[in-house]
Amino acid sequence: MIALQRLAEPAVLAENGERWLERFLEQRNSSPGHRPDSRQYGHRTIRNTLRAMSFGKCFYCERKLSESEDEIDHFIEVAESPEQTFRWENLYLSCRDCNRHKTPNSRIPVNGCLNPCDTTGDPSEHLTFAEEIIRPRHGSSIGTRTIQKYRLDRDQLNYLRTKQLQQFERLVRGLHIACTREGRQLNEAEKEAIASFGEADREFSLMFRTYLTAVYLP
């Protein structure tokens, strides 16, 4: 998870959100289990704006998502607050696992977890990594709850992060061999290649920023 800047509300949502919400609440009153129409909050324009916000990654785990893999998540669940179903600030881009297997708000409320769109803080203050394993930074309770809520320590993510670390290590090892053979230091282009793993559009960039800060680049 990295800090994200929320873009302007898409016109289709600004123009239709109140009407969609009114209709949904009417249906919910007669049928309490009724779900909102995902074709509305998942409109292509809304989805594309969320993808642009997160560089095509899950807001929570930072896994790169194809357009067929992403899902629109309600940060505060529909069952918890149906009035926020079509609120722009409550719509996030998520992978299937983070969306469908997150711990319910009744057990771990979102107000006690990290919000990537909260401009008052940064996830890096509460999350860190030991190799591919995500950890709360300095025992952060907010970091701990965030990991638990979205299951950011699940085996699939550990596997995917390991694969990315292996790619990173191959690059660094190859550059080290070249520098040793040629009796020189890393040049600027090589430093940039290493640093690129921590850029916002890269998969699992927070993990790489942790390593870049601690080990590779002063």
Secondary structure by P-SEA (a helix, b strand, c coil): ccbbbbccccccccccaaaaaaaaaaaaaacccccccccccccaaaaaaaaaaacccccccccccccccbbbbcccccccccccccccccbbbbccccccccccccccccccccccccccccccccccccccccccccccaaaaaaaaaaccccaaaaaaaaaaaaaaaaaaaaaaaaaaaacccccaaaaaaaaccccccccaaaaaaaaaaccccc
